[in-house]
Amino acid sequence: MMETLLLKANEQEDVQRAGEILRRGGIVAIPTETVYGLAADATSGQAVSKIFEAKGRPQDNPLIVHIASLEDLPPLVEQVPPMAEKLAQSFWPGPLTMVFRKSPRVPQEITAGLETVAIRMPQHPAARDVIRAAGVPLAAPSANRSGKPSPTTAHHVMEDMKGRIEAVLDGGECSVGVESTVVDMTGEVPRILRPGAITQKQLKRVLGKNVEIDEAVFHEVAPGQPVRSPGMKYRHYAPKAPVLLFVGAPDVTARAIEQEMQPHDAVLCFDEYHDFYDDEKGPVRTYGPSCDKQAQGQQLFAALRDLDDTSCQRILAQAPRPFGEGLAVSNRIHKAAGFQVVHPVKFQVVGITGTSGSGKSSVGACLQQMGWQIIDADQVYHQLLKLDRNLTRTVLNQFPAVAGPDGNVDRKALSRIVFEDRMELRRLNAITHPAVKREIRRRIRVLTSQGCRRIGLDVPLLYESGLDHVCDFVIGVVAPEPALTERIVRRDGISPEQARIRLASQPDRQFYEALCDILIENDGDEEALFRNLKESLPQMEEETGKK
């Protein structure tokens, strides 16, 4: 067993030492923004073979070549297509890998016998410094034993590779946490072979054309089937204990896991559900909030590795929503589970949210045309103010100035108060949200008991009320500010100034871009809105398992 040096990425002397080890055919684990990579000279078949030996990696699983500059690319490939140039200009350095037809300089050991090669330029400065210090491109799969969760810290690498490689270069915790997006650029239509932090939507925006997602992202690859990218084959990213994955709305999967849990089981859940479980029954680990895809990517592999340190015999895990960056996390945890999944219910709930005037009701109407049943939270709220005397009394006790002559709540007077004072709005929401949430849950139960399988929730304050937890996915509706103001004025008969005050009390566009699974731009063209929504739905239904 060899000695494994622990070097520091912020020490130039250590970076040069790592380069020397690589030049003489050794292996060094290096930090990247995605995960730590197990690097060797990509131009030497003999050096690359050591990677497979150290990892215990099957020889038919291709590797990614890492470069430090665009000038390093042409010698490695037959040609660089114009589309690839556009993507490189937009996303390199960064977590994007592109597959090209290889040049003779690339040894067969890297490509698993394929005529293509996967290449990326990492964003982490230490990774590019090491490539420059080595003077050659580097082949670098994740620096873990084959099949185990990928390493996002130098400590993880040492756990797996101490005594098997020459050195580990410690560059701190990886900022992205899941492997790069891999896109096949050898065909007419770019194809995502492995999802990552660079999303299908981002790629489409740069290229101005369709980008397909390979079926292997959603399903297990058949035995013996050749693959064009790392991460498409075998049981990847897996802890020691088998993983059973629960797919659906977070509240639904949390309850299903609680019912399923047996002695010696562990739970992997979202942050907000940690206290939902009795940790005396088994270890409970979290990997970020249910709506925070970035945090899930950063924490998933560390959480799986942490569970390896327990004595659990099975891991029951909540599945993330597979949209945008979340598709990468969903792909990794599905592979960790060997695609062994449970769908606790046979219906879907979609949340529809956005600011006043964005066009949520228009999206709801489109969904109704497609066979969805819509529950409007505003209507529920207004009905409760009339019919729920306990709620009415509580509101009037807190806001006596809004009492109408009939003893009911004057909604216009209440709106003026709360939209002009955020503290008052929060006070009202603390009263009304629990009541509205209970009633919407009741209506969902009624609809599903009647055989309804597709339910839409039109809820302006979806995340603030916690109703996002009952949704399989969430559609955010956005529109330009002038259009929002104009629509509110026309709809509610208030002044532009009052409309702007109302909008100022609500979340901005960035809020919905960050949290929602699908973002729909509503410019007022109803036909375009229906078309955009319909184009999005097939993909959403496929990704959520076609329940």
Residue, then its C-alpha position, 0 to 999 in steps of 0.5 A: m500500500m502506497e503513501t497518499l500525500l494530502l496536499k493543499a490547493n492554495e499552496q503553489e508548491d503543492v500544486q506543482r508537486a501534484g503536476e509532477i506526480l501526474r507527469r510521471g504517470g501517477i494519480v492525484a485526486i483534485p478538487t473541481e466545482t462538481v465533485y473531486g476527480l481522480a486525475a491521470d495523464a489523459t494522453s497515456g493509456q498506461a496512466v489512465s489504466k491506473i484510474f480503473e484499478a484504483k477505483g475498481r471501475p469497469q473498463d466499459n465505463p468511459l472517462i471525462v477529459h479535463i482541459a485548462s483552456l479552449e486551446d487544449l480542445p482541438p488536438l483531442v477531437e476531430q472537429v468542434p461543431p459551431m453549437a459546441e463553440k457557443l456552449a463553450q463560450s457560455f458555460w466554460p469553465g463550468p460544470l458542462t461536459m461535451v461529447f465529441r468525435k475523438s482524435p487519435r491522440v485520445p487513448q482507447e482506455i479513456t473512451a471504453g472503445l468508443e469513437t467519441v470522447a467527453i471533455r470539459m473545462p472545470q471552473h475550480p481554479a485549482a483544477r485548471d492550475v493542476i492541468r497547467a502544472a501537469g502540462v497535459p489534459l487530465a482524465a478524471p472520473s469522480a474520486n471514489r471507489s466505484g459505485k459509492p457516493s461521489p466525494t465532495t470533500a478531500h476527507h471523502v476521498m481519503e476515506d476511499m482512496k488512502g493508500r491507493i493513489e499518490a496524493v489528494l489535493d485539498g481544495g475545500e468543499c465542492s460548490v455544486g456537489v453533483e457531477s457535470t451535465v454531459v451533452d452529446m454534440t455528435g448528432e444534429v440535435p444535442r442530447i443530455l446524457r447525464p443531467g447536472a447544474i447546467t440545465q436543459k433550459q439553459l442549453k436551449r436558451v444559448l443554442g436557440k433550438n431543442v435539446e433532448i434528454d436521453e431515456a437513460v436519465f430516467h430509466e436503468v440501462a439494459p445489461g450489455q448496452p453500450v453507453r456514451s457517457p459516465g454515470m449512465k450505467y451500473r448502480h452509481y452513487a450508492p451507499k452500502a445499504p439499499v435505498l428505497l426512493f419515495v416519489g411524490a409531494p413532500d407531505v405524501t412521501a414523508r407520511a409514506i416513509e413513516q408508515e414503511m419504516q422498520p427497525h434498522d431503517a434510516v431516513l433521508c429526508f428534506d430539512e423540514y421533515h427531520d423532526f417528523y420522524d422518531d430518531e430512536k427508530g433509526p438514523v435520520r439525515t437531511y439534504g436540504p429544503s424540499c424547494d432548494k435544488q442547489a442545497q440538495g445538490q451540495q448535500l446529497f452525497a455527503a448525506l449518503r456517505d454519512l449514512d454509511d457510517t451508521s448500522c442501517q440496513r435500508i435507507l428510505a428516501q424522499a425524492p426531489r422534484p426532477f426539474g431544472e437543477g433538481l433533475a441532476v439530484s433526482n437522477r443521482i438518487h434514482k441511480a443510488a436506489g437502482f431505480q427502486v421507487v415507490h409512488p405512494v398515491k395515484f394522483q398528481v397535484v400541481g401548484i400554480t403561483g405568482t404575483s397578482g396580475s401574473g395570470k395564474s387563473s389563465v394557467g388554471a383555465c388552460l389546465q382545466q381544458m387539459g382535464w385538471q380540476i382546479i382549486d382556487a385559494d382566493q375563492v376558498y379564502h373568501q368562502l371561509l370568511k363568509l362561512d367559517r364564523n370562528l375565522t371571521r371572529t378572529v379576523l375581526n378581533q385582530f382588525p376591528a376596523v374592517a367590520g362591515p355593517d352585516g357583521n362580516v369582513d369588508r375585504k376591500a378595507l382589509s386589503r387596503i390595510v394589509f397591502e400597505d403594511r407588510m407587518e399587518l399582512r404577515r399578521l393576517n396570513a398567520i390567521t388565514h393560512p392554516a384555515v385555507k390550508r386545512e380546507i384545501r387539503r380537505r378538498i383534495r381528499v374529496l376530489t381524489s376519493q371521487g377518482c380525480r387524478r389531476i388537481g391544480l392549486d391556484v395559490p398566490l402565497l403557495y410557498e408562504s402558506g406551506l401548500d407547496h408541500v402537497c404539490d408534486f411540482v409547481i408552476g410559477v407564472v410571471a409577467p412584465e411589471p407594466a402588464l401586472t399593474e395594468r391587469i390589476v387596475r383593470r381587474d380590481g378597479i383600483s388606481p395604478e398607485q394602489a396596484r403598485i403598492r400591492l405588487a411591492s408587498q409581494p415576492d419579486r420575479q427572482f423569488y419564483e425563478a429560484l423556487c418554482d419547478i416550471l416558469i411560464e411567461n405570460d405576455g397576454d397571448e392566451e394561445a401562446l400561454f396554452r401552447n407553452l404550458k402544453e409543451s411543458l406538461p408532457q415532460m413534467e409528467e414523464e419526469t414525475g413518473k407518469k403516475 
